[in-house]
Amino acid sequence: MAKSSNQIHRAWWKECSVYQIWPASYKDSNEDGIGDIPGIISKLDYIKNLGVDIVWLCPSYKSPQVDMGYDIADYYNIADEYGTVADVEKLIQECHERGMKLLMDLVVNHTSDQIEWFKKSRSSKDNEYRNWYVWKPPRFDEQGNRHPPNNWMSHFQGSAWQYDELTGEYYLHLYATEQPDLNWEHPPVRDAVHDIMRFWLDKGADGFRMDVINFVSKDQRFPDVPVKDPRTPWQWADRYYANGPRLHEYLQGLGDILKEYDAFSVGEMPFVKDTNEVLKAVRYDRNEINMIFNFEHVDIDHGTYDKFEPGNWKLTDLKEFFERWQTFMYDNGGWNALYWENHDQPRSIDRYTNAKEEHHVISSKMLATVLALHGGTPFVYQGQEIGMRNIPPSWGMEEYKDIDCLNHWNPLVRDRPSDINAQTIARQEYQKKSRDNARTPVQWTSAPNAGFTGPNTKPWMSVNPNYTSINAEAQINDPNSTYSFWGRVLGLRKKYLDIFVYGNYTLVDRDSQEVFAFTRQYENQKAIVVCNWTETAREWSAKANGIEGVEEVILDNWEGVQETAQRLEGGKWSLRPYEAVVALL
């Protein structure tokens, strides 16, 4: 049953879409091989023409770049390779002049070990900054051997604890050793985070994406993980550092500032198994954050013990994920963040379809349709709008930059040098899932280096060689391109705002492994989205699924809507490979 209009909680950010920029790989303006903020500014018209409303700038702060800027050494300054604070101020102004908003990245679960806070913290046990980080004394066994405070594992392999000789204690790092975790239990840490937020909001930023924000509250007992299998300790440890006892207290502290500025917020929240825990963070009346990134659908192809192990999934798994979160958020006053891709995920065509080259464009349009017309705020990651693909299988390990991937590969080669089978499987999985898949330079033209940088400059990361056929220049004026289609589907979402933004969601033909279909309904307005998720043509029984008649076809990724309407007459719909049809009922 659809909600009545007076039960709908409307907000400007619900009606928006977001375009995410990974600055190192977007556009290099000074030909040093690294993307920069002036390069982003030069492409704002391209972004605006896509029809998005918010630009999300990934971390651009001062950083040693151990983890591509997620190790921040100065939250108040911009990395030299990206530009200056003045450049960011200009980016904000230029976005606003085009009617767009700018979202900054807030990375405050951890910092760089090069930030002044941590340098002071590690200098002595009695320094005023000591409690800004999580320090613990070692444990010793009966033989007197030193061990970390507990058996938690880092997400980038190895122990989550690093021993520091100077003070004889360990500090916690859930990611790289150069990324020590902040101690949010210490009030000055929270005050510092609030000051950072105000600094950028006062400069005109419109909100924040918050990195692993549900890790900021940890179980202060720091207990050992009850490891049932030595291969999975980190999978068991999240119960102690994700969604901790004071999380919502901390989030409400952030929410007070966001509310003051009417700012936008989206939180990255891994390991969220409890839907009510999510609801506490995002429900419209909780004053915490607007929405979160859920991870279930991007973990769908992970192995049992490791993301770099083979994993299998079915279309019904994907449909179940969408149905559960769509209906839960709608029924309980929450909101979804919709995404297929981001800086940590591979390209969606290669992950979610088996499309061959002939169906590359069609499948990219199908994925755009499914994403944008679900309930929630759609996020488009740079290059997704032109159908960029994963790195080639032929690339050697010397091409990889991702610390997560390299920290998996190097111990494998060191400890199992003759296990060619394991190394081959790992290489195959890197090509499917490595974060580098999303980080190759944006393909602007068919010129050398894809127009990302000058023809005589070596990019910081190799360009995907398919840039000669997949590039923005070839698509911006082509009405049949992926870029143009994204514009249409985002425009459709705005044109039928009540249906696709505020309407309810009903999954149709739940058990089909070939067709993904759902309806959206607002009061007496109703639409259906039907997608053939295979590379072969098939018939779909509309009548058997309760669809009696079509009022108007409003979108099709294959052809003009008039011809599509003729094929939908009668009880069976003829669907082409990877075809997506949207119709009013």
N, C-alpha and C positions, 0 to 999 in steps of 0.2 A: 504494500500500500504506500503510495507516494505521500510525502509530507505535504501539508498545506503551506502556502506561501508565508504565513506568519510564524511557521516553525523553522524556516530556513534562516541560518545565521550568515548573512552576506558580509563579505569583506573584499577590499580592493585586491588583495594578494591572491584570493581564490580565483579571480578572473584573469590572472596574469599567466604568462609562460616565461621561462628562464633560459638564458643561453650561457653555458659555462665555458670559461676561457682558461686554458692552461698556458700561462704567458710565455714560457720558454719556447713553445712550439707554435705560437699563433702567427706572428708576423714580425720579421726582423727589419727594423727601419734604418739601422746604422751599419748593416753588413758585417757584424761581428760573429754571425752564426747563431745568435741567441735571440729569440723573440723578445719584444719589449713593449712598454706601455704606449709610446708614440706609435708603434706599429698597430696596436689595438685601436687607437684613436682613428687611424687612417682607414679602418674597416668598419666604423660604426654605421655608416649608411648601408652597407651590406647586411649587417645584423638587423638594423631597423627594418629593412625591406623584407626580411624573413617573417616579420610580424610578431616578434617577441617583445616583452615589456621590461624585462629585468636582465642585466648583464651581471654574471657572477665571476669575479676575478679571483682565481686561485692564489695561494700565498705568494706575495711579491716582496715581502719584508727582507731586511738584512738577514742573511743566513749563510752558513758554510756549505749549504746544498748537499749535505750528506743524504738527506731524503727529499731532494727536490723542493726545498723551501718549507717543508713541514718541521724543520728544526730551526726555529726562529731565534736569532741572536739580538734583535732590536725591533720591537713592535711599533716603534714610532718613526722608523725610517725605511726606505725602499732600497732593495738590493741594487748595487751600481749597474749590473747588467740589464736590469729592467727599466731603470730611470730614476726619478726623484719623487719626493712628496708633491712637488709642484706638478709633475706629470699626472699623478693620481688626481690632484685637484682639477686639472684640466679635463681628465677623463670623466670625472663626476659631472662637471659643467657641460661637457659635450653630450653626455648621455641625457641629462636633464633637458637640454635644448631640443633634443629629438623625442622628448616625451618618454624616455626610458629611465629606469632607476639602476643604481649600482650597488651590488652586494659584495662585501668584503669577506675574506675568510678569517675566522677566529679559531686559532689553534692554541688551546690553553689547557689541555690535559698534560702537555709536556712542552719543553722548550729545547733550544740547543744547549749543549754543554759550554758553549762559548758566550752565552749571555752573562752580563755582569752579575745577575742574581745568583747563578750557579757557581761562578768563579768565587764569589764571596762565601757561598754556602759550603763549598768543599774546603775552604781555607783553614777552618778550625771548627771544633765542636761548639765553641761558645760564640761564634759570629752571629750577629743579629739575623742573618739570612739562612742560618742552618735549618730552621724548621720550614723554610719555603719548599723544601724537597723531602722525599721519603728516604730517610737514612735508618739503617738497622745494623746492630752488631752481628758479627758472624756467629755461626754455630760450629761447635767442634765435636768430632766423634771421639770414641774411646782412645783412639790412637793419636789424638791431638791434631788431626787434619782439619783444616778450615773448610767450611761449607757456607753457601748462601743462606740467608734467613729463612727461606722456604723454597719449595720446588717449582715455583711458577716459571713458565717459559715465555720468552719474548715472541712476538708475532713475526719477528725477522730471524728466527732460529736462535737456539741456545738459551741460557738462563736469562731471566728478567732482572737479574741483579748483577751489578758491576762492583768489584772490590776496589776501594780507593786507598792506596798505600799511606797517604799523608795522614789521614785520621783513623785508619784501621777499621772502617765501616763500609758497608755496601749501600749503594743507592739503587732505587727502583727505576727500571726503564722498560716499559711494555713494548717498546719498539727498538730502534737502534741504541747501542750503548751511548751514542752521542745525543740521545733524546731523553734526558732524565724527566721523570714524572713530577709535576708540581704537587704540593701537599695542600689541597683545598681545605683541610681541617684548620689550617692556620689563617686567621682572618685577614692579615695583610696581603695574602695571595689573592683572595677574593676582591679586596679593594683595588689591587693592581689591575685585575681583569676588568673591573668596572671602569677604571680610568682609561684603559685602552679602548673600550667600547665608546666612551664619550668623546675621546679624541677624534676618532674617525667619523662618528655621527655628527659632531660639530663641524667637520669639514664637508658635510653634505652627503656622506654615504647613507644608504637607505636601509641597511640591515646587514645581517651576517649569516653565513653558513658556518656551523659550529662543528669542528672536527671531533670525532669520538667523544662527544660531550657527555655521554652516559658513563664514561670511565672516571669522571672527576670525583665521585664518591666511592671510596673503597672500604671494605670490611677492615676495621682497624685492628682486628686480631691477627691479620695476615697469616692465616693458617696454611698448612700444607694442603695440597690438592690430593684427594683420595684417588690416586692413579690406579685405574683398573687395567690399563694397557699403557706401556711405556711410550707408545707412539702418540698418545693423545693427551698429555698433561695440560697443554694450553687450552684444549677444548673443555676441560673440567674446571680450569681456574677462573673462567669468566664469572662464575657465580660469586666470586669474592671481589672482583674489581669492576664489574658492569652493573649498573642500576643499584648502586649502594644505598645505605640507609638514609643518607642526607641529600640524595640527588635532587629531589623536588624542592627542597629548601634552597639549594644552590641555583636551580633553574628559575625559581621565582625571584631570586635576586637579580638575575639577568633580565627576566621578564619585566620587572619594574622599570628598568632603563629603556627597554624596547618600547614599552607602552608610552613612556614619556615622549619618545620621538616618533611614535606611530610607525615603528620600523618593522621590517620583515625579518623572519628568522626560520631557518631550517636546520635541524640537528641531525648529525650522523650518529646513529645509535645501533651498533652491532650487538649481536647476542640478546636480542629482545625476544623472549619466548612468551611473555605474559602480556596479553593484549591490554589488560587493565593498567599495566605499568606504562604502556604507550599512551593510553588515554589520559592518564594523569599529566603527561607532558604536553599533550596537544589539544585537549578539549577546549572549546572556545572560551569557557569561563574560568580556566585555571591560571591564566596570566603567566604561562611559562614560555613555550615556543609554539610557532604556528604549525609546524609539521616535522616529520622525521623521514630520513631515508631508511627504509627497511631493506634487509639484506637477503631475505629468503630466496627471491627469484634470481639473484646473481650468484648464489651459492649452489644453484640447482645442478650444476655439472661438476661439482667437487667430488673427490673421492671420499672414502670412509674416514681416512686419517689425515688427509692433506689435500689442499686445493690443487696441488700439482700431481695428483693421482687421477687416473681416468674415472669419470663418473657418468652415469646414464640418467636420463630423465624422459618423461613422456609429456605430451601436450596437456594431458589432464592434470599433471602436476602444476604446470604453469597456470592453468585455468583455476585450479583450486586456490592457489595463492591469491590471485586477483579477486576472486569471489569473496574469500574470507575477509580480506582487508577492505574491499569496497563496501560490503554490507555492514561490517563492524563500525567503520568510521561514520558512515551515513546515519546509522541508527543511534549513535552515541555522541554526536556533536564533535567528532574529530575531523581530521583532514589528512589526505594522502599526498606525498611527494612522488611523482611518477617519473621513472627513468629507466632506460635500457642501458645507457652508457654513462661513464664518467672517467675521470683521470685514473681510476683504479681498476677499471673493467675493460675487457676486450671489446672489439667492435660487434655490434648486435647482429649484423647479418651473418657473421661467422659463428656466433654463439647460438642463436635461436632458430636459424634456418639451415637447410642443406642446399641452398640455392646455388645452382651452377651459374656460370658467367651470363648465360642468356637471360636469366631471371634476376640478375643482380639489382637492377633498378626497380623492378616490380616488387621484389621482396622488401627492399628498403622502404618503399611507399606503404606496404602492408603494415610493417612494424610501426611506422609513423602514425597510421590510422588507429591502430590498437592502443598505442600509448596515449595519444592526445585526446581520445574520446572516452577514456575512462574518467572516473571522478577523482579530482585532485589537481594539483598544479604540475604541468609538464615541464621537464628539464631536458633541454637539447644540448648535447655536448659537441664542442667544436669538431667539424668534419662529419658529424652524423648527418647534418643537413645535406651533404653531397654524397652520402653513402660510402665513406671511407672504410677500408677493410683492414684486417689484421696484417701483421708483418708477414713477409713471404716465408714459407717453410725452408727455403734455401739459405736463409740467414744463419751465419755461425754465431757462436756464443760471444764473439768479440763485438757484435753489434748491440748486445743487450746492455742497458743502463740501470735497470730496475734493481734496487738493493734487495728487495724481497726475493726476486728470482735468482740473483747472484749468490745470496746467502744460502739458497737451497742447493744450487749447482756446485759451488766450491767444496763443501763438505762431502757431497756425493762422489765427486771425482777423487778427492783426497782419501776417503775411507774405503771406497769400492772402485779402485782404478781399473780393474779388469771386468767389471760388471757392465758390459756393453749394452745388455738388454735394458737394465735400469736407466742407464744414461740416455738411451734412445727414447724410452717412454717419457722421461723427464723433458727431453728436448721437444717432443711432440706436444706435451702439455703446456710448455712455455709458449709455444707458438699459438696455442688456443687461449691461454689465460693470463699470460704475463701482462703486467701493467704497461709495459712498453708498447703494446698493441694500440693503446689510446694516445701515446705520447709522440708518435712520429709527427714531423712538421705538417701543418695544414697545407693541403695541395691547392694552391691558388690558380696556377696556370700550367700549361704544358712546357713552359720554358725550363732550362736547367734549374735544379733545386726546387722545382715546382713553384717558383716565384716567391718562396718563403724568404729567401735571402738572395744576395747577388750571385751571379753565375760563377764567380771565381772564389766564392767563400765556402768553406766547409761548414755545414750545419752541425750544431752540437750533437744531433742524432741523425742518422741516415734517413733520407726521404724514401717512402715506399715507392718502388719502381713503377707502380701502376698509375702514377700521377699523370702520365701522358694521356690516359683515357678517363681518369676520375679527377676532375679539378673544377673549381668554382667558376672559372672563366667560361668554361664550356656549358655551364648550367644556368647562370643567372638570367639569360635571355631566352632560354629554351622552355617553352610552356609544359613540356613533357618530362622535365628533369625532376630528380629527387628534391632539389632545392625549391623549385616552383611548387611541387606538391606539398612540401612542408608549409609553405605559405598558405596554400589552400586549406589544409586541414586545420591549421591554427586559426585561420579566418572563419572557418565553419564553426569552430568552438565558440568564437565570439558572437557570430551571427545567431546561433541557437544557444545563447548563454544559459537560459533557464534549464534546457534539457541536458546539455553536456557538462555544465558546471554544477548546477544545483539539483539535477534530477537524481532519482534513485537508480539502482543497478540490479539487473536480473540476468544471471547466466542462462544461456539457452543451449540445448543439446549438450548437456554436461559431460556425457560419456564419450563423445566423439574424440578420436585421436587425430582427426584430419581437419576439422572445422572448429574455429573459435568464434562463437557468436554470443552477443549480449544485447540487451535492450537498455535504454536510458529513458526515464519518464519523469516529467514534471507536470503535476496535475493532469490535464487531459492531453498534453503534448507528449508524443512517444516516438522514439527512433530506434532502429535496429542496426547493428554493425555485424556483418558476416564476413569472415575471412577464411579462405582456403589455405591451410598451413602446409600444403604439399606442392610438389612440382608437377603434378599431373592434374588434368581437368577432372571434375567430378560433379555429380548432381547432389544437391542438398534439399531435403524435404522440408520446405517451409511449413506446409500444412501440418505435418506430423509433429512439428515443434510449436504449434499454436499460433503461427503467423498466417493470417487469413488473407490479408491484402496490403498492397503498398500504395500509399498516397502519392509519394514522389521520391525518386532516387536523387540524392543530393551530393553524392561523391562516389567515384569509382577510380581505382588506381590503374585500370587498364585502358579506359576509353571514355568517350562522351557519355553522359548519363542517359541520353535518350535511347541509345542502342542497348545499354544495360537494362533499362526499364522493360524493353521488349523481351529480354531473356528471362525476366523474373515473373512473367505472366504464368498463371497456373500454380499448381501446388508444389512443383519441383523447380528449383533454381539451378541453372547451369553456371558453374563457377570455373573460371580458368585458373591455371597455376598461380598460386600466391595472390589471387584476386581478393580485394577488399571492397565491399559494397556497403554504403551507408544510405539508409532509406527512412523517410518518415512514414509512420504507420497510421 
